[in-house]
Amino acid sequence: MGTLQRNGAPHKYAGDEPPLRAELFSSDQMEEHGKTLAGSHRVGVSRAPDQLLSRLRENESVLRGACDLLSEAVTANRRIAPAGEWLLDNFYLIEEQIHTARRHLPKGYSRGLPRLIQRPSAGLPRVYDIALEPISHGDGRVDPESLSSFVAAYQTVAA
């Protein structure tokens, strides 16, 4: 973590948020969860600061710091976990997605999105919660079909 601190990457998210892990759901359970989630969401029209691009910048910084640490370990002939190898080999894919997000999401974009009014996601755009659920209940893996069925199930209850 020393390198991350030297690079100035934020550490505040490491302990503030629960990991994106929850009970694994089958596709049928995921669809049912989409409906349940839609029924539980309460949205408001309150204005909140746009955090999308700043959070993207912070996440990019943390990931770059992790890559720097991993690169240092490889250079020193230390073994790294398979996940670390994957990150080093595929970081260019993450960078492409970051650049795409910056190009297509103008500053202030998330200000116009419906925001949740209940905890734990109060103040965040509803779409953040919708996106996190399939990730956490799918062990971090999201395929287009399951995501599509989750969102379709959600929309049977709330547009």
NUBA-293291 format. One record per atom (N, C-alpha, C): residue number from 1; residue in three letters; x, y, z. Coordinates in steps of 0.05 Angstrom, whole numbers, padded with zeros to 5 digits. Layout:
BEGIN
   marvex   vonu        x        y        z
      NUM    ALA        X        Y        Z
...
# end
This chain:
BEGIN
   marvex   vonu        x        y        z
        1    MET    00016   -00024    00000
        1    MET    00000    00000    00000
        1    MET    00017    00025    00000
        2    GLY    00042    00023    00006
        2    GLY    00059    00046    00007
        2    GLY    00060    00060   -00020
        3    THR    00061    00045   -00042
        3    THR    00061    00058   -00068
        3    THR    00036    00073   -00073
        4    LEU    00014    00062   -00065
        4    LEU   -00012    00076   -00069
        4    LEU   -00012    00102   -00054
        5    GLN   -00001    00103   -00030
        5    GLN    00000    00128   -00016
        5    GLN    00019    00147   -00029
        6    ARG    00042    00138   -00039
        6    ARG    00061    00155   -00053
        6    ARG    00048    00167   -00078
        7    ASN    00032    00152   -00091
        7    ASN    00019    00161   -00116
        7    ASN   -00005    00179   -00110
        8    GLY   -00012    00181   -00084
        8    GLY   -00035    00198   -00077
        8    GLY   -00062    00186   -00083
        9    ALA   -00063    00160   -00088
        9    ALA   -00089    00148   -00094
        9    ALA   -00105    00147   -00068
       10    PRO   -00131    00150   -00071
       10    PRO   -00148    00151   -00047
       10    PRO   -00151    00123   -00034
       11    HIS   -00150    00123   -00008
       11    HIS   -00155    00099    00007
       11    HIS   -00182    00099    00020
       12    LYS   -00197    00120    00018
       12    LYS   -00221    00122    00033
       12    LYS   -00242    00101    00026
       13    TYR   -00241    00090    00003
       13    TYR   -00262    00070   -00005
       13    TYR   -00256    00042    00005
       14    ALA   -00231    00037    00013
       14    ALA   -00224    00010    00021
       14    ALA   -00240    00000    00045
       15    GLY   -00245    00017    00064
       15    GLY   -00259    00008    00088
       15    GLY   -00287    00019    00090
       16    ASP   -00294    00038    00073
       16    ASP   -00320    00051    00075
       16    ASP   -00343    00035    00063
       17    GLU   -00337    00018    00044
       17    GLU   -00358    00005    00029
       17    GLU   -00355   -00026    00033
       18    PRO   -00378   -00039    00034
       18    PRO   -00376   -00068    00036
       18    PRO   -00367   -00080    00009
       19    PRO   -00354   -00103    00010
       19    PRO   -00346   -00115   -00015
       19    PRO   -00370   -00121   -00033
       20    LEU   -00366   -00123   -00058
       20    LEU   -00388   -00129   -00077
       20    LEU   -00392   -00159   -00078
       21    ARG   -00399   -00170   -00055
       21    ARG   -00404   -00199   -00053
       21    ARG   -00430   -00203   -00038
       22    ALA   -00446   -00221   -00048
       22    ALA   -00471   -00228   -00035
       22    ALA   -00478   -00256   -00043
       23    GLU   -00500   -00266   -00033
       23    GLU   -00508   -00293   -00041
       23    GLU   -00510   -00296   -00071
       24    LEU   -00498   -00318   -00081
       24    LEU   -00499   -00322   -00110
       24    LEU   -00527   -00331   -00118
       25    PHE   -00537   -00319   -00140
       25    PHE   -00563   -00324   -00150
       25    PHE   -00562   -00338   -00177
       26    SER   -00581   -00356   -00180
       26    SER   -00585   -00369   -00207
       26    SER   -00599   -00348   -00224
       27    SER   -00602   -00353   -00250
       27    SER   -00615   -00334   -00267
       27    SER   -00644   -00329   -00259
       28    ASP   -00658   -00350   -00250
       28    ASP   -00686   -00346   -00240
       28    ASP   -00686   -00329   -00215
       29    GLN   -00667   -00334   -00197
       29    GLN   -00666   -00318   -00172
       29    GLN   -00659   -00289   -00179
       30    MET   -00642   -00285   -00198
       30    MET   -00633   -00258   -00206
       30    MET   -00657   -00243   -00217
       31    GLU   -00673   -00256   -00233
       31    GLU   -00697   -00242   -00244
       31    GLU   -00716   -00234   -00221
       32    GLU   -00720   -00253   -00202
       32    GLU   -00738   -00247   -00180
       32    GLU   -00726   -00224   -00163
       33    HIS   -00700   -00224   -00160
       33    HIS   -00687   -00203   -00145
       33    HIS   -00691   -00176   -00159
       34    GLY   -00690   -00176   -00185
       34    GLY   -00695   -00151   -00200
       34    GLY   -00722   -00139   -00193
       35    LYS   -00742   -00156   -00192
       35    LYS   -00769   -00147   -00185
       35    LYS   -00770   -00137   -00156
       36    THR   -00758   -00152   -00138
       36    THR   -00757   -00144   -00110
       36    THR   -00743   -00117   -00106
       37    LEU   -00720   -00114   -00120
       37    LEU   -00705   -00089   -00118
       37    LEU   -00722   -00066   -00128
       38    ALA   -00735   -00070   -00150
       38    ALA   -00752   -00048   -00162
       38    ALA   -00773   -00040   -00142
       39    GLY   -00785   -00060   -00129
       39    GLY   -00806   -00053   -00109
       39    GLY   -00796   -00039   -00085
       40    SER   -00771   -00042   -00079
       40    SER   -00759   -00030   -00055
       40    SER   -00748   -00002   -00060
       41    HIS   -00742    00004   -00085
       41    HIS   -00730    00030   -00091
       41    HIS   -00750    00053   -00089
       42    ARG   -00742    00074   -00075
       42    ARG   -00757    00098   -00073
       42    ARG   -00739    00120   -00084
       43    VAL   -00749    00134   -00105
       43    VAL   -00732    00155   -00117
       43    VAL   -00743    00182   -00112
       44    GLY   -00725    00201   -00112
       44    GLY   -00732    00229   -00108
       44    GLY   -00721    00246   -00130
       45    VAL   -00727    00271   -00129
       45    VAL   -00718    00290   -00150
       45    VAL   -00697    00309   -00139
       46    SER   -00686    00303   -00115
       46    SER   -00667    00320   -00103
       46    SER   -00641    00322   -00120
       47    ARG   -00629    00345   -00119
       47    ARG   -00604    00349   -00133
       47    ARG   -00581    00341   -00115
       48    ALA   -00562    00328   -00126
       48    ALA   -00538    00320   -00110
       48    ALA   -00514    00325   -00128
       49    PRO   -00491    00327   -00116
       49    PRO   -00467    00332   -00132
       49    PRO   -00462    00309   -00151
       50    ASP   -00452    00315   -00174
       50    ASP   -00445    00295   -00194
       50    ASP   -00419    00282   -00185
       51    GLN   -00420    00256   -00180
       51    GLN   -00397    00242   -00170
       51    GLN   -00386    00222   -00190
       52    LEU   -00399    00219   -00213
       52    LEU   -00392    00198   -00232
       52    LEU   -00363    00201   -00242
       53    LEU   -00356    00223   -00253
       53    LEU   -00330    00226   -00265
       53    LEU   -00308    00228   -00244
       54    SER   -00314    00240   -00221
       54    SER   -00293    00241   -00200
       54    SER   -00289    00214   -00189
       55    ARG   -00310    00198   -00186
       55    ARG   -00306    00171   -00176
       55    ARG   -00291    00154   -00196
       56    LEU   -00297    00158   -00221
       56    LEU   -00282    00144   -00243
       56    LEU   -00253    00150   -00241
       57    ARG   -00246    00176   -00238
       57    ARG   -00219    00185   -00235
       57    ARG   -00205    00172   -00211
       58    GLU   -00219    00171   -00188
       58    GLU   -00208    00159   -00164
       58    GLU   -00203    00129   -00168
       59    ASN   -00223    00115   -00180
       59    ASN   -00220    00087   -00185
       59    ASN   -00196    00081   -00204
       60    GLU   -00194    00098   -00224
       60    GLU   -00172    00095   -00243
       60    GLU   -00145    00098   -00228
       61    SER   -00144    00117   -00210
       61    SER   -00119    00121   -00195
       61    SER   -00113    00097   -00177
       62    VAL   -00132    00086   -00165
       62    VAL   -00128    00062   -00148
       62    VAL   -00119    00039   -00165
       63    LEU   -00132    00035   -00188
       63    LEU   -00124    00012   -00205
       63    LEU   -00095    00016   -00216
       64    ARG   -00089    00040   -00223
       64    ARG   -00061    00046   -00233
       64    ARG   -00041    00040   -00210
       65    GLY   -00048    00049   -00186
       65    GLY   -00030    00043   -00163
       65    GLY   -00027    00013   -00159
       66    ALA   -00048   -00002   -00162
       66    ALA   -00046   -00031   -00159
       66    ALA   -00029   -00043   -00181
       67    CYS   -00032   -00033   -00205
       67    CYS   -00015   -00042   -00227
       67    CYS    00015   -00035   -00222
       68    ASP    00020   -00012   -00211
       68    ASP    00047   -00004   -00204
       68    ASP    00059   -00023   -00184
       69    LEU    00043   -00030   -00163
       69    LEU    00053   -00048   -00143
       69    LEU    00058   -00076   -00155
       70    LEU    00040   -00085   -00172
       70    LEU    00044   -00111   -00185
       70    LEU    00068   -00111   -00203
       71    SER    00072   -00090   -00218
       71    SER    00095   -00088   -00235
       71    SER    00121   -00088   -00219
       72    GLU    00121   -00074   -00197
       72    GLU    00145   -00075   -00179
       72    GLU    00150   -00103   -00169
       73    ALA    00129   -00117   -00162
       73    ALA    00133   -00145   -00153
       73    ALA    00144   -00163   -00175
       74    VAL    00134   -00160   -00199
       74    VAL    00143   -00176   -00221
       74    VAL    00173   -00169   -00227
       75    THR    00179   -00144   -00227
       75    THR    00207   -00135   -00232
       75    THR    00226   -00147   -00211
       76    ALA    00216   -00149   -00186
       76    ALA    00232   -00160   -00164
       76    ALA    00231   -00191   -00163
       77    ASN    00220   -00203   -00184
       77    ASN    00217   -00232   -00186
       77    ASN    00201   -00244   -00164
       78    ARG    00181   -00229   -00153
       78    ARG    00163   -00240   -00133
       78    ARG    00139   -00251   -00148
       79    ARG    00128   -00272   -00136
       79    ARG    00104   -00284   -00148
       79    ARG    00079   -00266   -00142
       80    ILE    00061   -00265   -00161
       80    ILE    00036   -00251   -00156
       80    ILE    00013   -00270   -00162
       81    ALA   -00010   -00263   -00151
       81    ALA   -00034   -00280   -00154
       81    ALA   -00043   -00279   -00183
       82    PRO   -00058   -00300   -00191
       82    PRO   -00069   -00300   -00218
       82    PRO   -00086   -00275   -00224
       83    ALA   -00100   -00265   -00204
       83    ALA   -00116   -00241   -00209
       83    ALA   -00098   -00217   -00215
       84    GLY   -00075   -00216   -00202
       84    GLY   -00056   -00195   -00208
       84    GLY   -00045   -00197   -00236
       85    GLU   -00039   -00222   -00244
       85    GLU   -00029   -00226   -00271
       85    GLU   -00050   -00218   -00291
       86    TRP   -00075   -00225   -00286
       86    TRP   -00097   -00217   -00304
       86    TRP   -00098   -00186   -00306
       87    LEU   -00096   -00172   -00283
       87    LEU   -00098   -00143   -00283
       87    LEU   -00075   -00131   -00300
       88    LEU   -00051   -00141   -00296
       88    LEU   -00029   -00131   -00312
       88    LEU   -00032   -00136   -00342
       89    ASP   -00042   -00160   -00348
       89    ASP   -00045   -00168   -00377
       89    ASP   -00068   -00153   -00390
       90    ASN   -00088   -00146   -00374
       90    ASN   -00113   -00135   -00386
       90    ASN   -00120   -00107   -00378
       91    PHE   -00101   -00093   -00366
       91    PHE   -00107   -00066   -00357
       91    PHE   -00114   -00048   -00380
       92    TYR   -00104   -00053   -00403
       92    TYR   -00110   -00037   -00427
       92    TYR   -00140   -00038   -00433
       93    LEU   -00154   -00061   -00427
       93    LEU   -00182   -00063   -00431
       93    LEU   -00197   -00044   -00412
       94    ILE   -00188   -00043   -00387
       94    ILE   -00200   -00025   -00367
       94    ILE   -00196    00004   -00376
       95    GLU   -00172    00010   -00385
       95    GLU   -00166    00037   -00394
       95    GLU   -00184    00045   -00417
       96    GLU   -00190    00027   -00436
       96    GLU   -00208    00032   -00458
       96    GLU   -00235    00039   -00448
       97    GLN   -00245    00025   -00428
       97    GLN   -00272    00030   -00417
       97    GLN   -00273    00057   -00403
       98    ILE   -00251    00064   -00389
       98    ILE   -00250    00090   -00375
       98    ILE   -00251    00112   -00396
       99    HIS   -00235    00109   -00417
       99    HIS   -00235    00130   -00438
       99    HIS   -00262    00132   -00452
      100    THR   -00275    00110   -00456
      100    THR   -00302    00110   -00468
      100    THR   -00322    00124   -00450
      101    ALA   -00320    00118   -00424
      101    ALA   -00338    00132   -00405
      101    ALA   -00334    00162   -00406
      102    ARG   -00309    00170   -00405
      102    ARG   -00303    00199   -00406
      102    ARG   -00313    00212   -00431
      103    ARG   -00311    00198   -00453
      103    ARG   -00319    00209   -00479
      103    ARG   -00349    00211   -00482
      104    HIS   -00364    00192   -00471
      104    HIS   -00393    00191   -00475
      104    HIS   -00410    00201   -00452
      105    LEU   -00398    00205   -00429
      105    LEU   -00413    00215   -00406
      105    LEU   -00403    00244   -00400
      106    PRO   -00419    00264   -00408
      106    PRO   -00410    00291   -00404
      106    PRO   -00410    00298   -00374
      107    LYS   -00395    00318   -00367
      107    LYS   -00394    00328   -00339
      107    LYS   -00422    00335   -00331
      108    GLY   -00430    00326   -00307
      108    GLY   -00457    00332   -00297
      108    GLY   -00478    00312   -00306
      109    TYR   -00470    00292   -00321
      109    TYR   -00489    00273   -00332
      109    TYR   -00507    00260   -00310
      110    SER   -00495    00252   -00288
      110    SER   -00510    00237   -00268
      110    SER   -00529    00255   -00252
      111    ARG   -00526    00282   -00254
      111    ARG   -00544    00300   -00239
      111    ARG   -00573    00297   -00248
      112    GLY   -00578    00289   -00272
      112    GLY   -00605    00286   -00282
      112    GLY   -00618    00259   -00277
      113    LEU   -00603    00241   -00265
      113    LEU   -00613    00214   -00260
      113    LEU   -00630    00213   -00235
      114    PRO   -00651    00196   -00235
      114    PRO   -00666    00193   -00210
      114    PRO   -00648    00182   -00188
      115    ARG   -00651    00194   -00164
      115    ARG   -00635    00187   -00141
      115    ARG   -00651    00172   -00120
      116    LEU   -00638    00153   -00107
      116    LEU   -00651    00138   -00086
      116    LEU   -00653    00155   -00061
      117    ILE   -00675    00152   -00046
      117    ILE   -00679    00168   -00022
      117    ILE   -00676    00152    00004
      118    GLN   -00673    00125    00001
      118    GLN   -00670    00109    00026
      118    GLN   -00642    00098    00028
      119    ARG   -00634    00092    00052
      119    ARG   -00607    00080    00057
      119    ARG   -00606    00052    00047
      120    PRO   -00584    00040    00041
      120    PRO   -00557    00051    00043
      120    PRO   -00548    00067    00019
      121    SER   -00564    00069   -00002
      121    SER   -00556    00083   -00026
      121    SER   -00568    00110   -00029
      122    ALA   -00578    00121   -00007
      122    ALA   -00591    00148   -00009
      122    ALA   -00572    00168   -00022
      123    GLY   -00583    00183   -00040
      123    GLY   -00568    00204   -00054
      123    GLY   -00554    00195   -00079
      124    LEU   -00552    00169   -00083
      124    LEU   -00538    00158   -00107
      124    LEU   -00559    00154   -00129
      125    PRO   -00550    00157   -00154
      125    PRO   -00569    00151   -00176
      125    PRO   -00578    00122   -00174
      126    ARG   -00604    00118   -00180
      126    ARG   -00616    00091   -00178
      126    ARG   -00600    00071   -00195
      127    VAL   -00590    00080   -00218
      127    VAL   -00577    00061   -00236
      127    VAL   -00552    00049   -00223
      128    TYR   -00539    00064   -00204
      128    TYR   -00516    00052   -00190
      128    TYR   -00524    00027   -00175
      129    ASP   -00546    00029   -00161
      129    ASP   -00556    00006   -00146
      129    ASP   -00564   -00017   -00164
      130    ILE   -00577   -00009   -00186
      130    ILE   -00585   -00030   -00206
      130    ILE   -00560   -00044   -00217
      131    ALA   -00539   -00029   -00222
      131    ALA   -00514   -00041   -00233
      131    ALA   -00500   -00058   -00212
      132    LEU   -00499   -00050   -00187
      132    LEU   -00484   -00065   -00167
      132    LEU   -00497   -00092   -00160
      133    GLU   -00523   -00094   -00161
      133    GLU   -00536   -00118   -00153
      133    GLU   -00528   -00143   -00170
      134    PRO   -00529   -00141   -00196
      134    PRO   -00521   -00164   -00212
      134    PRO   -00491   -00171   -00208
      135    ILE   -00475   -00151   -00203
      135    ILE   -00446   -00156   -00198
      135    ILE   -00443   -00171   -00171
      136    SER   -00456   -00161   -00150
      136    SER   -00452   -00174   -00124
      136    SER   -00465   -00201   -00122
      137    HIS   -00487   -00206   -00136
      137    HIS   -00500   -00232   -00135
      137    HIS   -00491   -00251   -00157
      138    GLY   -00473   -00241   -00173
      138    GLY   -00462   -00258   -00195
      138    GLY   -00432   -00263   -00191
      139    ASP   -00422   -00259   -00167
      139    ASP   -00394   -00263   -00161
      139    ASP   -00375   -00247   -00179
      140    GLY   -00384   -00223   -00186
      140    GLY   -00368   -00205   -00202
      140    GLY   -00370   -00211   -00232
      141    ARG   -00384   -00231   -00239
      141    ARG   -00387   -00237   -00268
      141    ARG   -00415   -00230   -00277
      142    VAL   -00415   -00215   -00299
      142    VAL   -00441   -00206   -00311
      142    VAL   -00440   -00212   -00340
      143    ASP   -00459   -00228   -00349
      143    ASP   -00461   -00233   -00378
      143    ASP   -00485   -00218   -00389
      144    PRO   -00484   -00211   -00414
      144    PRO   -00506   -00195   -00426
      144    PRO   -00534   -00207   -00423
      145    GLU   -00536   -00233   -00424
      145    GLU   -00563   -00245   -00422
      145    GLU   -00574   -00242   -00394
      146    SER   -00558   -00248   -00373
      146    SER   -00568   -00246   -00346
      146    SER   -00573   -00217   -00338
      147    LEU   -00556   -00199   -00347
      147    LEU   -00561   -00170   -00342
      147    LEU   -00587   -00161   -00355
      148    SER   -00591   -00169   -00380
      148    SER   -00615   -00161   -00394
      148    SER   -00640   -00172   -00380
      149    SER   -00639   -00197   -00371
      149    SER   -00663   -00208   -00358
      149    SER   -00667   -00195   -00331
      150    PHE   -00646   -00188   -00317
      150    PHE   -00648   -00174   -00291
      150    PHE   -00662   -00147   -00295
      151    VAL   -00652   -00132   -00315
      151    VAL   -00663   -00105   -00320
      151    VAL   -00692   -00107   -00330
      152    ALA   -00698   -00127   -00347
      152    ALA   -00725   -00131   -00356
      152    ALA   -00744   -00137   -00333
      153    ALA   -00735   -00154   -00315
      153    ALA   -00751   -00161   -00291
      153    ALA   -00755   -00136   -00274
      154    TYR   -00734   -00120   -00270
      154    TYR   -00736   -00095   -00255
      154    TYR   -00758   -00077   -00267
      155    GLN   -00757   -00075   -00294
      155    GLN   -00775   -00057   -00308
      155    GLN   -00804   -00067   -00309
      156    THR   -00809   -00092   -00301
      156    THR   -00837   -00101   -00299
      156    THR   -00850   -00088   -00275
      157    VAL   -00834   -00078   -00256
      157    VAL   -00844   -00066   -00232
      157    VAL   -00841   -00036   -00232
      158    ALA   -00818   -00026   -00241
      158    ALA   -00812    00003   -00243
      158    ALA   -00798    00009   -00268
      159    ALA   -00807    00030   -00282
      159    ALA   -00795    00038   -00307
      159    ALA   -00767    00050   -00302
# end
